[in-house]
Amino acid sequence: MIKKVIVSIVIVGVLLAVVGCNSLAAPPTPDTTPIPDTTPTVIPSPPDSPSTALPSPPPSGPIEATWIDSLLEGDTVYLSLAEVEENRNNNFKLETADGTLNFMAYELDGELSVRANVCPPCRSIGFSLDDDILVCDRCATTFEAVTGDGIRGACVDFLKAPVAYEITDASIVMSIDDLISAHEETIKPG
């Protein structure tokens, strides 16, 4: 008798499990006629070529200067425009009869600036570009990147004089006289 009760309980349990599993199955889907896709096909445009690609956004935080080479031909100095734009903040040298003069070329808000790169009291020849501020790598004196005027710090009286330039054939073109003049103006307190 006990066997019959146990067998009956097991059978009822199995039946309940089978019925429960069938009720969890997805209901049958009615037969439907598929609706054709009327979404227009979009043909992707070709990727931008390097000459039409938008410039990459500036990195956040200070941009340390990258040393680049200049080309001297006669009384004219050339820089690669593409290299200056790619690095955003650059240093370059000019060898003269009186010694080496250092300069910076940087891009800020799509505008290019070339300036003397020297901080006479602390003898630094390096500036980071932090948004629209030039920061001396040695003494942390700050200068307006747009004007070269001093803002705050020990060397604030030594404005960073601009260098006149032209852009021709993918080069930044400057005269030696303009470079020397900007350097001389920068080493005098203003």
C-alpha positions as CSV (number, residue, x, y, z in Angstrom):
1,M,0.0,0.0,0.0
2,I,2.8,2.4,0.8
3,K,4.5,1.5,-2.4
4,K,1.3,2.4,-4.3
5,V,1.1,5.8,-2.6
6,I,4.8,6.5,-3.3
7,V,4.4,5.5,-6.9
8,S,1.3,7.6,-7.2
9,I,3.1,10.6,-5.7
10,V,6.0,10.2,-8.1
11,I,3.7,9.9,-11.1
12,V,1.7,12.9,-10.1
13,G,5.0,14.9,-9.6
14,V,6.3,13.9,-13.0
15,L,3.0,14.8,-14.7
16,L,3.1,18.2,-12.9
17,A,6.6,18.8,-14.1
18,V,5.8,17.9,-17.7
19,V,2.7,20.1,-17.7
20,G,4.7,23.0,-16.1
21,C,7.5,22.7,-18.7
22,N,5.0,22.8,-21.5
23,S,3.4,25.9,-20.1
24,L,6.8,27.7,-20.1
25,A,7.4,27.0,-23.7
26,A,6.9,29.9,-26.1
27,P,3.4,30.1,-27.5
28,P,3.2,29.2,-31.2
29,T,3.5,32.1,-33.5
30,P,0.8,32.7,-36.1
31,D,1.7,32.4,-39.7
32,T,2.4,35.9,-41.1
33,T,3.5,37.2,-44.4
34,P,6.9,39.1,-44.0
35,I,6.7,42.8,-44.7
36,P,9.4,43.9,-47.2
37,D,12.1,46.2,-45.8
38,T,11.5,49.7,-47.3
39,T,14.3,51.4,-45.5
40,P,16.5,53.2,-48.0
41,T,20.0,51.8,-48.5
42,V,22.7,54.2,-47.3
43,I,25.9,54.0,-49.2
44,P,28.8,55.1,-46.9
45,S,30.9,57.9,-48.2
46,P,34.6,57.2,-48.7
47,P,36.9,58.0,-45.7
48,D,38.4,61.5,-45.7
49,S,41.7,61.8,-47.4
50,P,44.5,63.4,-45.4
51,S,44.1,66.7,-47.1
52,T,40.4,67.0,-46.2
53,A,40.3,65.3,-42.8
54,L,39.4,67.5,-39.9
55,P,42.3,68.1,-37.5
56,S,42.3,66.0,-34.4
57,P,41.3,67.8,-31.2
58,P,44.0,69.1,-29.0
59,P,45.1,66.9,-26.2
60,S,43.9,67.9,-22.7
61,G,46.5,69.3,-20.4
62,P,50.0,70.9,-21.1
63,I,51.6,70.0,-24.4
64,E,55.4,69.6,-24.1
65,A,57.4,70.9,-27.0
66,T,58.9,68.6,-29.6
67,W,62.2,69.5,-31.1
68,I,62.1,69.6,-34.9
69,D,64.6,70.4,-37.6
70,S,64.6,73.6,-39.6
71,L,66.1,74.0,-43.0
72,L,68.4,77.0,-43.7
73,E,68.8,78.2,-47.3
74,G,70.7,81.4,-47.7
75,D,69.0,84.0,-45.4
76,T,65.7,82.0,-45.2
77,V,64.6,79.4,-42.7
78,Y,62.0,76.7,-43.4
79,L,59.8,74.5,-41.2
80,S,57.5,71.8,-42.2
81,L,54.0,73.1,-41.8
82,A,52.6,69.5,-41.4
83,E,55.1,68.7,-38.7
84,V,54.3,71.9,-36.7
85,E,50.6,71.2,-37.0
86,E,50.9,67.5,-36.0
87,N,53.0,68.2,-32.9
88,R,51.1,71.4,-32.0
89,N,54.1,72.7,-29.9
90,N,57.6,72.7,-31.3
91,N,61.1,74.0,-30.7
92,F,63.7,74.6,-33.3
93,K,67.2,76.0,-33.4
94,L,69.1,78.5,-35.6
95,E,72.9,78.4,-35.7
96,T,74.4,81.9,-36.1
97,A,77.8,83.3,-36.0
98,D,77.0,84.4,-32.4
99,G,75.8,81.0,-31.3
100,T,72.6,79.0,-31.2
101,L,69.3,80.8,-31.0
102,N,66.1,78.9,-30.0
103,F,62.6,79.4,-31.2
104,M,59.1,77.9,-30.8
105,A,56.4,77.3,-33.3
106,Y,52.9,76.3,-32.1
107,E,49.4,76.0,-33.2
108,L,46.6,77.5,-31.0
109,D,43.0,77.5,-32.1
110,G,43.9,77.1,-35.8
111,E,46.4,80.0,-35.7
112,L,50.2,79.5,-36.0
113,S,52.7,81.4,-33.9
114,V,56.4,81.6,-34.1
115,R,58.3,83.2,-31.2
116,A,61.7,83.4,-29.6
117,N,62.1,80.5,-27.2
118,V,64.2,81.8,-24.3
119,C,63.6,82.8,-20.7
120,P,66.8,84.8,-19.9
121,P,66.8,85.0,-16.1
122,C,66.3,81.3,-15.6
123,R,68.1,80.3,-18.9
124,S,65.3,78.0,-20.0
125,I,64.7,77.2,-23.7
126,G,61.5,75.2,-23.2
127,F,57.9,76.1,-22.9
128,S,54.8,73.9,-22.6
129,L,51.5,75.0,-24.2
130,D,48.7,74.7,-21.7
131,D,45.5,75.8,-23.4
132,D,46.3,79.4,-24.3
133,I,49.2,79.8,-21.8
134,L,52.9,79.2,-22.4
135,V,54.6,77.8,-19.3
136,C,58.3,78.0,-18.8
137,D,59.6,74.5,-18.2
138,R,62.2,75.6,-15.7
139,C,60.7,78.5,-13.6
140,A,57.0,78.0,-14.4
141,T,56.6,81.7,-15.5
142,T,53.4,82.0,-17.6
143,F,52.9,84.0,-20.8
144,E,49.9,84.7,-23.0
145,A,50.3,82.3,-26.0
146,V,48.4,84.7,-28.3
147,T,50.5,87.8,-27.5
148,G,53.7,86.5,-25.8
149,D,53.1,88.9,-22.9
150,G,54.1,87.8,-19.4
151,I,51.3,86.9,-16.9
152,R,53.0,85.7,-13.7
153,G,56.3,84.5,-12.5
154,A,60.0,85.4,-12.1
155,C,60.7,86.0,-15.8
156,V,57.4,87.8,-16.6
157,D,59.2,90.9,-17.9
158,F,60.8,89.0,-20.8
159,L,57.9,88.8,-23.4
160,K,58.2,86.2,-26.1
161,A,58.5,88.3,-29.2
162,P,56.8,87.1,-32.4
163,V,58.6,86.2,-35.6
164,A,57.1,87.3,-39.0
165,Y,56.5,84.3,-41.3
166,E,54.8,83.3,-44.5
167,I,53.3,79.9,-45.5
168,T,54.3,78.7,-48.9
169,D,54.4,75.2,-50.5
170,A,53.6,73.5,-47.1
171,S,56.4,75.3,-45.4
172,I,56.6,78.0,-42.8
173,V,59.1,80.5,-44.2
174,M,61.0,83.1,-42.1
175,S,64.0,85.4,-42.6
176,I,67.1,85.1,-40.5
177,D,66.8,88.9,-39.8
178,D,63.3,88.5,-38.4
179,L,64.3,85.5,-36.2
180,I,67.3,87.4,-34.8
181,S,65.3,90.5,-34.2
182,A,62.6,88.5,-32.2
183,H,65.3,86.8,-30.2
184,E,67.0,90.1,-29.3
185,E,63.7,91.7,-28.3
186,T,62.9,88.7,-26.0
187,I,66.2,88.8,-24.1
188,K,65.7,92.4,-23.1
189,P,63.3,93.1,-20.2
190,G,60.2,94.8,-21.5
